[in-house]
Amino acid sequence: MPYFLIGFLLVFIIVCCKIYSRLSSNRKAHNLGEDGERLIVEGLKQLRGGKIRILQNMYLPKNKNGDTTEIDIVMIRNSGIYVIESKNYSGWIFGSGEGSTWTQCLGGGKNIHRYYFQNPVYQNKLHIRCIKEYLNLKNVPVYSVIVFSERCRLQKVEVSKRDAYVIKLSAVIDLMKKLHNRNKKRLTTRQVNAIYKQLAPRTHVSRVVKRKHIAKIKKSKRAKEKKAKQKLKKR
Protein backbone atom coordinates (compact mmCIF):
# COMPACT_ATOMS: atom_id res chain seq x y z
CA MET A 1 0.00 0.00 0.00
CA PRO A 2 1.45 3.43 -0.96
CA TYR A 3 2.73 5.49 1.98
CA PHE A 4 0.56 8.49 1.11
CA LEU A 5 -2.53 6.28 1.27
CA ILE A 6 -1.50 4.95 4.68
CA GLY A 7 -0.98 8.53 5.88
CA PHE A 8 -4.38 9.55 4.55
CA LEU A 9 -6.06 6.65 6.35
CA LEU A 10 -4.33 7.52 9.62
CA VAL A 11 -5.43 11.15 9.39
CA PHE A 12 -8.97 10.03 8.52
CA ILE A 13 -9.09 7.69 11.55
CA ILE A 14 -7.78 10.41 13.90
CA VAL A 15 -10.37 12.92 12.65
CA CYS A 16 -13.17 10.37 13.04
CA CYS A 17 -12.04 9.56 16.58
CA LYS A 18 -12.02 13.26 17.51
CA ILE A 19 -15.49 13.77 16.05
CA TYR A 20 -16.81 10.71 17.88
CA SER A 21 -15.22 11.86 21.14
CA ARG A 22 -16.80 15.31 20.84
CA LEU A 23 -20.22 13.88 20.00
CA SER A 24 -19.99 11.46 22.94
CA SER A 25 -19.00 14.30 25.25
CA ASN A 26 -21.91 16.46 24.07
CA ARG A 27 -24.32 13.55 24.45
CA LYS A 28 -23.05 12.83 27.97
CA ALA A 29 -23.42 16.49 28.99
CA HIS A 30 -26.94 16.56 27.54
CA ASN A 31 -27.89 13.40 29.46
CA LEU A 32 -26.48 14.80 32.71
CA GLY A 33 -28.50 17.97 32.20
CA GLU A 34 -31.67 15.96 31.66
CA ASP A 35 -30.95 13.87 34.77
CA GLY A 36 -30.57 17.02 36.88
CA GLU A 37 -33.86 18.44 35.65
CA ARG A 38 -35.64 15.12 36.18
CA LEU A 39 -34.50 14.93 39.81
CA ILE A 40 -35.67 18.49 40.47
CA VAL A 41 -39.09 17.83 38.94
CA GLU A 42 -39.44 14.65 40.99
CA GLY A 43 -38.86 16.76 44.10
CA LEU A 44 -41.36 19.42 43.02
CA LYS A 45 -44.03 16.78 42.49
CA GLN A 46 -43.80 15.92 46.18
CA LEU A 47 -44.98 19.40 47.16
CA ARG A 48 -48.48 19.85 48.54
CA GLY A 49 -50.71 22.87 48.98
CA GLY A 50 -52.81 24.53 46.30
CA LYS A 51 -52.57 24.15 42.56
CA ILE A 52 -49.12 23.29 41.13
CA ARG A 53 -48.26 23.21 37.43
CA ILE A 54 -44.78 22.38 36.10
CA LEU A 55 -43.22 23.06 32.69
CA GLN A 56 -39.84 21.95 31.33
CA ASN A 57 -37.56 23.13 28.53
CA MET A 58 -39.48 26.21 27.55
CA TYR A 59 -38.29 28.48 24.72
CA LEU A 60 -39.31 32.12 24.97
CA PRO A 61 -38.47 35.01 22.62
CA LYS A 62 -35.85 37.35 24.06
CA ASN A 63 -35.68 40.00 21.35
CA LYS A 64 -37.20 41.08 18.04
CA ASN A 65 -34.53 39.22 16.02
CA GLY A 66 -36.13 35.84 16.63
CA ASP A 67 -33.58 34.76 19.25
CA THR A 68 -34.85 32.61 22.11
CA THR A 69 -33.87 31.72 25.64
CA GLU A 70 -34.42 28.25 27.07
CA ILE A 71 -35.76 27.88 30.59
CA ASP A 72 -35.13 24.54 32.30
CA ILE A 73 -38.08 24.42 34.68
CA VAL A 74 -40.99 26.70 35.54
CA MET A 75 -43.31 25.93 38.43
CA ILE A 76 -46.55 27.88 38.77
CA ARG A 77 -48.50 27.75 42.01
CA ASN A 78 -50.69 30.00 44.15
CA SER A 79 -47.64 31.70 45.72
CA GLY A 80 -46.15 32.78 42.38
CA ILE A 81 -43.90 31.65 39.56
CA TYR A 82 -40.65 29.78 40.24
CA VAL A 83 -38.02 29.95 37.52
CA ILE A 84 -35.49 27.16 38.06
CA GLU A 85 -32.10 26.81 36.39
CA SER A 86 -30.58 23.34 36.76
CA LYS A 87 -26.78 22.94 36.97
CA ASN A 88 -25.90 19.24 37.19
CA TYR A 89 -22.19 19.90 37.73
CA SER A 90 -19.47 18.16 39.71
CA GLY A 91 -16.29 19.61 41.25
CA TRP A 92 -15.89 22.88 43.12
CA ILE A 93 -17.98 25.88 42.10
CA PHE A 94 -16.91 29.50 42.49
CA GLY A 95 -19.00 32.53 41.58
CA SER A 96 -20.74 35.72 42.61
CA GLY A 97 -23.84 37.65 41.69
CA GLU A 98 -21.73 40.22 39.84
CA GLY A 99 -19.23 38.24 37.74
CA SER A 100 -20.11 37.49 34.12
CA THR A 101 -18.83 33.91 34.46
CA TRP A 102 -18.56 31.30 37.19
CA THR A 103 -15.84 28.69 37.54
CA GLN A 104 -15.97 24.91 37.86
CA CYS A 105 -12.78 23.27 39.16
CA LEU A 106 -12.13 19.58 38.59
CA GLY A 107 -9.20 17.52 39.83
CA GLY A 108 -6.75 18.52 42.54
CA GLY A 109 -3.22 19.64 43.27
CA LYS A 110 -1.29 20.46 40.11
CA ASN A 111 -3.94 18.77 37.97
CA ILE A 112 -6.77 21.23 38.54
CA HIS A 113 -8.77 21.98 35.41
CA ARG A 114 -10.90 25.11 35.31
CA TYR A 115 -14.00 25.45 33.19
CA TYR A 116 -16.04 28.63 32.84
CA PHE A 117 -19.78 28.92 32.44
CA GLN A 118 -22.26 31.76 32.23
CA ASN A 119 -23.28 33.34 35.51
CA PRO A 120 -26.55 31.47 36.24
CA VAL A 121 -27.89 34.46 38.20
CA TYR A 122 -27.66 36.65 35.08
CA GLN A 123 -29.00 33.75 33.04
CA ASN A 124 -32.10 33.47 35.19
CA LYS A 125 -32.60 37.24 35.28
CA LEU A 126 -32.97 37.05 31.51
CA HIS A 127 -35.40 34.15 31.84
CA ILE A 128 -37.54 36.09 34.32
CA ARG A 129 -37.53 39.20 32.15
CA CYS A 130 -38.68 37.14 29.16
CA ILE A 131 -41.45 35.48 31.18
CA LYS A 132 -42.71 38.82 32.49
CA GLU A 133 -42.71 40.35 29.01
CA TYR A 134 -44.35 37.32 27.42
CA LEU A 135 -47.11 37.17 30.04
CA ASN A 136 -47.27 40.94 30.63
CA LEU A 137 -47.04 40.21 34.34
CA LYS A 138 -47.51 42.76 37.10
CA ASN A 139 -47.54 42.31 40.87
CA VAL A 140 -46.89 38.56 40.68
CA PRO A 141 -43.95 37.15 42.67
CA VAL A 142 -41.36 35.51 40.43
CA TYR A 143 -38.59 33.61 42.19
CA SER A 144 -35.17 32.88 40.73
CA VAL A 145 -33.77 29.52 41.89
CA ILE A 146 -30.44 28.00 40.82
CA VAL A 147 -30.11 24.32 41.68
CA PHE A 148 -26.74 22.55 41.65
CA SER A 149 -26.33 18.79 41.95
CA GLU A 150 -25.13 16.95 45.03
CA ARG A 151 -22.02 15.99 43.05
CA CYS A 152 -20.52 19.47 43.44
CA ARG A 153 -19.37 21.70 46.27
CA LEU A 154 -20.41 25.33 46.37
CA GLN A 155 -16.99 26.41 47.53
CA LYS A 156 -17.30 30.17 47.25
CA VAL A 157 -20.63 31.40 45.95
CA GLU A 158 -21.69 34.89 46.98
CA VAL A 159 -25.19 35.81 45.80
CA SER A 160 -27.79 38.03 47.43
CA LYS A 161 -31.15 36.35 48.00
CA ARG A 162 -32.71 39.41 46.39
CA ASP A 163 -31.15 38.24 43.10
CA ALA A 164 -31.50 34.47 43.36
CA TYR A 165 -31.53 31.46 45.64
CA VAL A 166 -28.50 29.27 44.92
CA ILE A 167 -28.94 25.85 46.47
CA LYS A 168 -28.14 22.19 46.04
CA LEU A 169 -30.67 19.57 45.02
CA SER A 170 -31.27 18.34 48.57
CA ALA A 171 -32.56 21.79 49.61
CA VAL A 172 -35.17 22.18 46.85
CA ILE A 173 -38.25 20.98 48.76
CA ASP A 174 -37.50 22.96 51.92
CA LEU A 175 -36.88 26.17 49.98
CA MET A 176 -40.07 25.79 47.96
CA LYS A 177 -42.11 25.23 51.12
CA LYS A 178 -40.55 28.26 52.77
CA LEU A 179 -41.21 30.59 49.82
CA HIS A 180 -44.73 29.27 49.34
CA ASN A 181 -45.65 29.86 52.98
CA ARG A 182 -44.70 33.54 52.64
CA ASN A 183 -47.15 34.23 49.79
CA LYS A 184 -49.77 31.48 49.72
CA LYS A 185 -52.53 33.41 47.99
CA ARG A 186 -51.02 35.62 45.32
CA LEU A 187 -52.57 33.67 42.43
CA THR A 188 -55.93 31.96 42.23
CA THR A 189 -56.23 28.46 40.82
CA ARG A 190 -57.80 29.97 37.72
CA GLN A 191 -54.82 32.29 37.27
CA VAL A 192 -52.36 29.41 37.77
CA ASN A 193 -54.11 27.43 35.05
CA ALA A 194 -54.29 30.46 32.73
CA ILE A 195 -50.55 31.13 33.02
CA TYR A 196 -49.81 27.44 32.45
CA LYS A 197 -52.03 27.39 29.36
CA GLN A 198 -50.26 30.44 27.96
CA LEU A 199 -46.74 29.08 28.53
CA ALA A 200 -47.29 25.41 27.67
CA PRO A 201 -47.09 25.83 23.84
CA ARG A 202 -43.55 27.25 24.27
CA THR A 203 -42.38 23.79 25.37
CA HIS A 204 -43.24 22.39 21.94
CA VAL A 205 -41.30 24.60 19.54
CA SER A 206 -39.94 23.42 16.19
CA ARG A 207 -36.55 21.78 15.62
CA VAL A 208 -35.47 24.84 13.69
CA VAL A 209 -35.96 27.04 16.75
CA LYS A 210 -34.03 24.56 18.92
CA ARG A 211 -31.12 24.27 16.48
CA LYS A 212 -30.83 28.02 16.14
CA HIS A 213 -30.88 28.38 19.92
CA ILE A 214 -28.12 25.77 20.40
CA ALA A 215 -25.94 27.38 17.72
CA LYS A 216 -26.23 30.75 19.46
CA ILE A 217 -25.30 29.23 22.82
CA LYS A 218 -22.19 27.51 21.45
CA LYS A 219 -20.99 30.68 19.77
CA SER A 220 -21.55 32.75 22.90
CA LYS A 221 -19.87 30.12 25.11
CA ARG A 222 -16.73 30.05 22.98
CA ALA A 223 -16.48 33.84 23.05
CA LYS A 224 -16.92 34.03 26.83
CA GLU A 225 -14.41 31.26 27.52
CA LYS A 226 -11.85 32.99 25.33
CA LYS A 227 -12.42 36.30 27.12
CA ALA A 228 -12.14 34.66 30.57
CA LYS A 229 -8.85 32.98 29.65
CA GLN A 230 -7.44 36.24 28.36
CA LYS A 231 -8.24 37.91 31.69
CA LEU A 232 -6.42 35.16 33.59
CA LYS A 233 -3.32 35.53 31.44
CA LYS A 234 -3.14 39.24 32.23
CA ARG A 235 -3.07 38.61 35.98
Helices and strands as residue ranges (DSSP letters): H 3-44, E 52-61, E 68-77, E 80-87, E 91-96, E 101-106, G 109-111, E 113-118, H 120-135, E 142-148, E 152-158, E 165-168, G 169-171, H 172-182, H 189-199, G 200-203, H 207-234
